[in-house]
């Protein structure tokens, strides 16, 4: 594992676990529309990416990051990786802020925006990379894994649960940033793998339709 990736995962896990145990810390740094709009606490646009709802949420995000981050590093370098990851967290949260601007109570946490950006940028380069998942005997192609990842997020966003505090809306903004970065710096890869990116994007296209056409969210 690249040292930079290891450091990022360790820091994220450490802050998340601390947040599990310290509710005041968790509340201070999670994404919250009201706190950002009224008190200008913009640090939450980034700090919420280091907090998670539970160990499963943390594991799933770090598991995905672990597999796809090295691909982004190999294509865009370590600086490019950091730009995609943190840029996607911030843009994903800005998108959430836009979507829920009239719901001051809306809160969310998670590295989902950053992971989505890394996922899109990586699969733009290697859509067929095999991802091994527990209890599934054969590796799943990367673009299928990505589609399932986004489908779950879209389902949860369109069917909110009272107990759910995860930043599902951030997936769309984060994925958009990751794809935009790949287009700017590796347009040839995006064109070559357009079909696979299109398949992976289907849940996000459906989500965009529900948001902007059906006005189901916001």
RODO-2510 file (C-alpha; in nm, 4 decimals, decimal comma):
residues 218
     n   res          X          Y          Z
     1     x     0,0000     0,0000     0,0000
     2     x     0,1423     0,3443    -0,0902
     3     x     0,2497     0,5325     0,2252
     4     x     0,0301     0,8310     0,1376
     5     x    -0,2775     0,6108     0,1098
     6     x    -0,1905     0,4297     0,4323
     7     x    -0,1536     0,7628     0,6132
     8     x    -0,4890     0,8877     0,4806
     9     x    -0,6707     0,5693     0,5835
    10     x    -0,5094     0,5685     0,9300
    11     x    -0,5952     0,9359     0,9887
    12     x    -0,9530     0,8887     0,8678
    13     x    -1,0008     0,5803     1,0847
    14     x    -0,8505     0,7538     1,3869
    15     x    -1,0715     1,0622     1,3559
    16     x    -1,3805     0,8522     1,2821
    17     x    -1,3245     0,6264     1,5838
    18     x    -1,2683     0,9325     1,8023
    19     x    -1,5960     1,0705     1,6686
    20     x    -1,7732     0,7473     1,7658
    21     x    -1,6699     0,8104     2,1249
    22     x    -1,7019     1,1901     2,1435
    23     x    -2,0468     1,3150     2,0484
    24     x    -1,9553     1,6830     2,0932
    25     x    -1,6641     1,6454     1,8497
    26     x    -1,8883     1,4573     1,6059
    27     x    -2,1571     1,7278     1,6163
    28     x    -1,9045     2,0101     1,5781
    29     x    -1,7472     1,8787     1,2589
    30     x    -2,0229     1,6921     1,0739
    31     x    -2,1855     1,8437     0,7662
    32     x    -2,4867     2,0498     0,8720
    33     x    -2,6717     2,2928     0,6457
    34     x    -2,7797     2,5286     0,9223
    35     x    -2,4324     2,5574     1,0764
    36     x    -2,2725     2,6269     0,7385
    37     x    -2,5326     2,8782     0,6226
    38     x    -2,5933     3,0718     0,9433
    39     x    -2,2631     3,0394     1,1285
    40     x    -2,0352     3,0146     0,8226
    41     x    -1,8669     2,7009     0,9552
    42     x    -1,7188     2,6065     0,6196
    43     x    -1,4678     2,3687     0,7786
    44     x    -1,7550     2,1204     0,7889
    45     x    -1,7380     2,0898     0,4092
    46     x    -1,4078     1,9076     0,4583
    47     x    -1,4096     1,7803     0,8165
    48     x    -1,7265     1,5739     0,7632
    49     x    -1,5252     1,3591     0,5213
    50     x    -1,3257     1,2267     0,8177
    51     x    -1,6340     1,1222     1,0173
    52     x    -1,8459     0,8090     0,9725
    53     x    -2,1697     0,6736     1,1104
    54     x    -2,0378     0,3372     1,2268
    55     x    -1,7633     0,0816     1,1665
    56     x    -1,9395    -0,0691     0,8648
    57     x    -1,9726     0,2708     0,6979
    58     x    -1,6064     0,3432     0,7682
    59     x    -1,4947     0,0005     0,6475
    60     x    -1,6890     0,0180     0,3214
    61     x    -1,5488     0,3598     0,2306
    62     x    -1,1911     0,2706     0,3238
    63     x    -1,2203    -0,0697     0,1524
    64     x    -1,3242     0,1026    -0,1717
    65     x    -1,0529     0,3656    -0,1347
    66     x    -0,7909     0,0951    -0,0712
    67     x    -0,8653    -0,0754    -0,4030
    68     x    -0,9078     0,2247    -0,6297
    69     x    -0,6667     0,4872    -0,4926
    70     x    -0,3499     0,3155    -0,6293
    71     x    -0,4986     0,3281    -0,9797
    72     x    -0,5563     0,7019    -0,9532
    73     x    -0,2050     0,7486    -0,8174
    74     x    -0,0564     0,5542    -1,1089
    75     x    -0,2443     0,7653    -1,3629
    76     x    -0,2450     1,1099    -1,2019
    77     x     0,0317     1,0942    -0,9403
    78     x     0,0033     1,1478    -0,5660
    79     x    -0,0778     1,5182    -0,6042
    80     x    -0,3511     1,4314    -0,8525
    81     x    -0,4872     1,1738    -0,6105
    82     x    -0,5073     1,4302    -0,3297
    83     x    -0,6720     1,6855    -0,5592
    84     x    -0,9348     1,4334    -0,6711
    85     x    -1,0021     1,3015    -0,3202
    86     x    -1,0319     1,6278    -0,1306
    87     x    -1,1800     1,8168    -0,4251
    88     x    -1,4510     1,5505    -0,4510
    89     x    -1,5283     1,5685    -0,0771
    90     x    -1,5679     1,9458    -0,0934
    91     x    -1,7640     1,9535    -0,4190
    92     x    -1,9834     1,6673    -0,3007
    93     x    -2,0691     1,8592     0,0149
    94     x    -2,1275     2,1802    -0,1814
    95     x    -2,3731     1,9869    -0,3958
    96     x    -2,5437     1,8586    -0,0806
    97     x    -2,5591     2,2166     0,0481
    98     x    -2,7312     2,3213    -0,2733
    99     x    -2,9767     2,0317    -0,2714
   100     x    -3,0748     2,0759     0,0933
   101     x    -3,0388     2,4544     0,1211
   102     x    -3,3973     2,4856     0,2488
   103     x    -3,3521     2,2113     0,5107
   104     x    -3,1349     2,3673     0,7794
   105     x    -3,1562     2,0518     0,9906
   106     x    -2,9972     1,8308     0,7213
   107     x    -2,6749     1,6661     0,8374
   108     x    -2,4405     1,4091     0,6873
   109     x    -2,1010     1,2507     0,7358
   110     x    -1,8604     1,0264     0,5472
   111     x    -1,5810     1,0177     0,2902
   112     x    -1,8330     0,9122     0,0267
   113     x    -1,7808     1,2173    -0,1931
   114     x    -1,4045     1,1644    -0,2052
   115     x    -1,4379     0,7905    -0,2592
   116     x    -1,6858     0,8496    -0,5429
   117     x    -1,4426     1,0846    -0,7129
   118     x    -1,1609     0,8298    -0,6820
   119     x    -1,3916     0,5554    -0,8071
   120     x    -1,4874     0,7437    -1,1221
   121     x    -1,1324     0,8573    -1,1976
   122     x    -0,9958     0,5042    -1,1493
   123     x    -1,2562     0,3273    -1,3580
   124     x    -1,2073     0,5830    -1,6339
   125     x    -0,8614     0,4242    -1,6621
   126     x    -0,9284     0,0561    -1,5816
   127     x    -1,2995    -0,0321    -1,5939
   128     x    -1,2367    -0,4085    -1,5904
   129     x    -1,0192    -0,4257    -1,2812
   130     x    -1,1444    -0,7126    -1,0653
   131     x    -1,2723    -0,6388    -0,7159
   132     x    -1,2991    -0,9288    -0,4737
   133     x    -1,5900    -0,9124    -0,2305
   134     x    -1,6610    -1,1456     0,0601
   135     x    -1,8934    -1,4382    -0,0160
   136     x    -1,8710    -1,3776    -0,3933
   137     x    -1,6466    -1,6440    -0,5552
   138     x    -1,5454    -1,4425    -0,8644
   139     x    -1,4046    -1,0881    -0,8805
   140     x    -1,6521    -0,8214    -0,9899
   141     x    -1,5446    -0,5869    -1,2729
   142     x    -1,4717    -0,2401    -1,1397
   143     x    -1,7469    -0,0669    -1,3339
   144     x    -2,0062    -0,3148    -1,1980
   145     x    -1,8799    -0,2581    -0,8442
   146     x    -1,9088     0,1159    -0,9072
   147     x    -2,2649     0,0822    -1,0362
   148     x    -2,3652    -0,1177    -0,7268
   149     x    -2,1922     0,1342    -0,4997
   150     x    -2,3865     0,4212    -0,6535
   151     x    -2,7130     0,2271    -0,6758
   152     x    -2,7106     0,1689    -0,2999
   153     x    -2,6397     0,5351    -0,2374
   154     x    -2,9174     0,6505    -0,4706
   155     x    -3,1666     0,4103    -0,3140
   156     x    -3,0871     0,5355     0,0347
   157     x    -3,1062     0,8967    -0,0761
   158     x    -3,4463     0,8531    -0,2407
   159     x    -3,5768     0,6368     0,0429
   160     x    -3,4376     0,8105     0,3529
   161     x    -3,4359     0,6257     0,6822
   162     x    -3,4661     0,7979     1,0158
   163     x    -3,1478     0,6314     1,1380
   164     x    -2,9461     0,7124     0,8267
   165     x    -2,7020     1,0045     0,8618
   166     x    -2,4740     0,9289     0,5679
   167     x    -2,3819     1,1753     0,2926
   168     x    -2,5432     1,0001    -0,0010
   169     x    -2,5968     1,3256    -0,1930
   170     x    -2,2213     1,3795    -0,1873
   171     x    -2,1746     1,0805    -0,4204
   172     x    -2,3096     1,2723    -0,7187
   173     x    -2,0961     1,5820    -0,6649
   174     x    -1,7869     1,3775    -0,5840
   175     x    -1,8299     1,1521    -0,8854
   176     x    -1,8727     1,4576    -1,1049
   177     x    -1,5444     1,6056    -0,9842
   178     x    -1,3575     1,2783    -1,0349
   179     x    -1,4911     1,2416    -1,3872
   180     x    -1,4158     1,6057    -1,4696
   181     x    -1,0563     1,5610    -1,3513
   182     x    -1,0180     1,2496    -1,5651
   183     x    -1,1584     1,4337    -1,8695
   184     x    -0,9196     1,7258    -1,8257
   185     x    -0,6061     1,5167    -1,7770
   186     x    -0,6867     1,1892    -1,9564
   187     x    -0,9600     1,2539    -2,2103
   188     x    -0,8332     0,9618    -2,4188
   189     x    -0,9086     0,7171    -2,1370
   190     x    -1,2552     0,8624    -2,0798
   191     x    -1,3394     0,8284    -2,4496
   192     x    -1,2005     0,4750    -2,4698
   193     x    -1,3994     0,3599    -2,1660
   194     x    -1,7097     0,5741    -2,2181
   195     x    -1,9445     0,2736    -2,2320
   196     x    -1,8320     0,1417    -1,8925
   197     x    -1,8482     0,4854    -1,7340
   198     x    -2,1973     0,5196    -1,8781
   199     x    -2,3090     0,1921    -1,7199
   200     x    -2,1647     0,2957    -1,3849
   201     x    -2,3354     0,6348    -1,4147
   202     x    -2,6882     0,4979    -1,4612
   203     x    -2,7866     0,5238    -1,0909
   204     x    -2,6532     0,8801    -1,0814
   205     x    -2,8428     0,9741    -1,3964
   206     x    -3,1597     0,8415    -1,2353
   207     x    -3,0838     1,0408    -0,9216
   208     x    -3,0290     1,3591    -1,1240
   209     x    -3,3653     1,3008    -1,2944
   210     x    -3,5398     1,2644    -0,9591
   211     x    -3,3725     1,5790    -0,8226
   212     x    -3,3946     1,8206    -1,1127
   213     x    -3,7013     1,6966    -1,3007
   214     x    -3,9238     1,5319    -1,0432
   215     x    -3,8103     1,7670    -0,7633
   216     x    -3,8259     1,4763    -0,5218
   217     x    -3,5417     1,6006    -0,3048
   218     x    -3,4614     1,9427    -0,1648
***
